Amino acid sequence: MPNKKSAEKELRKTKKRTIANKKVAVAAKSLVKADLKKVKVNDKSVKESLAKTIKAIDKAAKKGVIKRNTASRKKSRLMKKVNALK
């Protein structure tokens, strides 16, 4: 437990930010997971949902939830798999 008033406030702020960051991260991760599942079963509709997934990854990177290079890597690997679909 924090001893000072300012430390208590920082703790409250941190909890609030953690919840917001978690929401962004989970949203991006679930979209990526759904797209990978579609790729695995050769579902052509993955191309429509891909834009939404990339947008979520970019938002997570912009907010600092994931690093820029990590976001680029995730997008690249996902695009590679989607483009490999016949």
URVENVEN-V386789 format. One record per pair of residues at least 24 apart in sequence whose ideal C-beta (glycine too) atoms are under 10 Angstrom apart, sorted by sequence separation. I is the first residue (numbers start at 1). J is the second residue. If there is no record, write none. Layout:
I_J ; I_J
This chain:
31_55 ; 32_56 ; 54_78 ; 27_52 ; 28_53 ; 31_56 ; 32_57 ; 50_75 ; 53_78 ; 54_79 ; 27_53 ; 28_54 ; 30_56 ; 31_57 ; 28_55 ; 29_56 ; 28_56 ; 29_57 ; 50_78 ; 27_56 ; 28_57 ; 50_79 ; 53_82 ; 27_57 ; 28_58 ; 25_56 ; 28_59 ; 29_60 ; 24_56 ; 27_59 ; 28_60 ; 46_78 ; 50_82 ; 27_60 ; 28_61 ; 49_82 ; 26_60 ; 24_59 ; 25_60 ; 46_81 ; 47_82 ; 24_60 ; 46_82 ; 47_83 ; 24_61 ; 28_65 ; 29_66 ; 24_62 ; 25_63 ; 27_65 ; 28_66 ; 44_82 ; 47_85 ; 21_60 ; 24_63 ; 26_65 ; 39_78 ; 46_85 ; 24_64 ; 25_65 ; 24_65 ; 25_66 ; 36_77 ; 39_80 ; 40_81 ; 44_85 ; 21_63 ; 23_65 ; 24_66 ; 32_74 ; 36_78 ; 39_81 ; 43_85 ; 44_86 ; 20_63 ; 21_64 ; 22_65 ; 28_71 ; 32_75 ; 35_78 ; 38_81 ; 39_82 ; 42_85 ; 21_65 ; 38_82 ; 42_86 ; 20_65 ; 21_66 ; 29_74 ; 32_77 ; 36_81 ; 39_84 ; 17_63 ; 28_74 ; 32_78 ; 35_81 ; 36_82 ; 39_85 ; 31_78 ; 35_82 ; 38_85
